[in-house]
Amino acid sequence: MRAIAVREAVRHAQRVSRSEPADLGEVPAPGDPQLAADIRDVLRRLSPEHRAVLVLRDLEGLDEQQTAQLLGVAAGTVKSRLSRARLSFRRAWQV
């Protein structure tokens, strides 16, 4: 989740001003309790299917086959849910 948050912060900074580099000094540290609370809040807003696939793939580090087996779905379903989950997370993070 931290990686997604950092990527989105960089993308936003690039969109706002192409002439100035993004100031990454303000990115919260990995152990920052406020960042953890913000991530939990955004995850709570996702559907259970999206939350499950996002947590298993991006936080737990499972591959698509392992995630598919745990969730009882096809690997292709994991890919599509993950894509939609990441998009939903980005949108919720920006709000």
C-alpha positions as CSV (number, residue, x, y, z in Angstrom):
1,M,0.0,0.0,0.0
2,R,2.9,2.3,0.8
3,A,4.2,1.8,-2.7
4,I,0.9,2.7,-4.3
5,A,0.6,5.8,-2.1
6,V,4.1,6.9,-3.1
7,R,3.4,6.3,-6.8
8,E,0.2,8.2,-6.6
9,A,1.9,11.1,-4.8
10,V,4.6,11.2,-7.5
11,R,2.0,11.1,-10.3
12,H,0.0,13.9,-8.7
13,A,3.1,16.0,-8.3
14,Q,4.0,15.4,-12.0
15,R,0.6,16.4,-13.1
16,V,0.5,19.6,-11.1
17,S,3.9,20.8,-12.2
18,R,6.0,19.3,-14.8
19,S,8.8,21.9,-14.3
20,E,9.4,21.1,-10.6
21,P,10.4,17.6,-9.3
22,A,8.2,15.9,-6.8
23,D,9.2,16.6,-3.2
24,L,9.5,13.1,-1.8
25,G,10.7,14.4,1.6
26,E,7.1,14.6,2.8
27,V,6.3,11.0,2.0
28,P,5.6,9.2,5.3
29,A,8.0,6.6,6.6
30,P,6.9,3.0,6.4
31,G,6.2,2.8,10.1
32,D,4.2,6.0,10.3
33,P,1.0,5.3,12.3
34,Q,-1.0,7.9,10.4
35,L,-0.1,6.3,7.0
36,A,-1.2,2.9,8.4
37,A,-4.5,4.4,9.6
38,D,-5.1,6.1,6.2
39,I,-4.4,2.9,4.3
40,R,-6.8,0.9,6.6
41,D,-9.4,3.5,6.0
42,V,-9.1,3.3,2.2
43,L,-9.0,-0.5,2.3
44,R,-12.3,-0.5,4.3
45,R,-13.9,1.4,1.5
46,L,-13.1,-1.3,-1.1
47,S,-15.4,-4.2,-1.8
48,P,-14.5,-7.4,0.0
49,E,-13.4,-9.0,-3.3
50,H,-11.1,-6.1,-4.2
51,R,-9.8,-5.8,-0.6
52,A,-8.9,-9.5,-0.5
53,V,-7.0,-9.6,-3.7
54,L,-5.2,-6.4,-3.0
55,V,-4.1,-7.5,0.4
56,L,-3.0,-11.0,-0.7
57,R,-1.1,-9.7,-3.7
58,D,0.4,-6.4,-2.6
59,L,0.7,-6.8,1.1
60,E,1.2,-10.5,1.6
61,G,3.2,-10.9,-1.6
62,L,1.4,-14.0,-3.0
63,D,1.5,-14.7,-6.7
64,E,-1.6,-14.9,-8.9
65,Q,-1.9,-18.7,-8.7
66,Q,-1.6,-18.7,-4.9
67,T,-4.1,-15.9,-4.6
68,A,-6.5,-17.7,-7.0
69,Q,-6.3,-20.9,-4.9
70,L,-6.9,-19.1,-1.6
71,L,-9.9,-17.2,-3.0
72,G,-11.2,-20.2,-5.0
73,V,-11.3,-18.3,-8.3
74,A,-9.4,-18.5,-11.6
75,A,-6.1,-16.7,-12.1
76,G,-7.6,-14.5,-14.7
77,T,-10.2,-13.4,-12.2
78,V,-7.4,-12.4,-9.8
79,K,-5.8,-10.3,-12.5
80,S,-8.9,-8.4,-13.4
81,R,-9.9,-7.9,-9.7
82,L,-6.4,-6.7,-8.9
83,S,-6.5,-4.2,-11.7
84,R,-9.9,-2.9,-10.6
85,A,-8.8,-3.0,-6.9
86,R,-5.7,-0.9,-7.6
87,L,-7.8,1.6,-9.6
88,S,-10.4,1.8,-6.8
89,F,-7.6,2.2,-4.2
90,R,-6.0,5.1,-6.1
91,R,-9.3,6.9,-6.5
92,A,-10.2,6.5,-2.8
93,W,-6.7,7.6,-1.8
94,Q,-7.1,10.8,-3.7
95,V,-10.3,11.8,-2.0
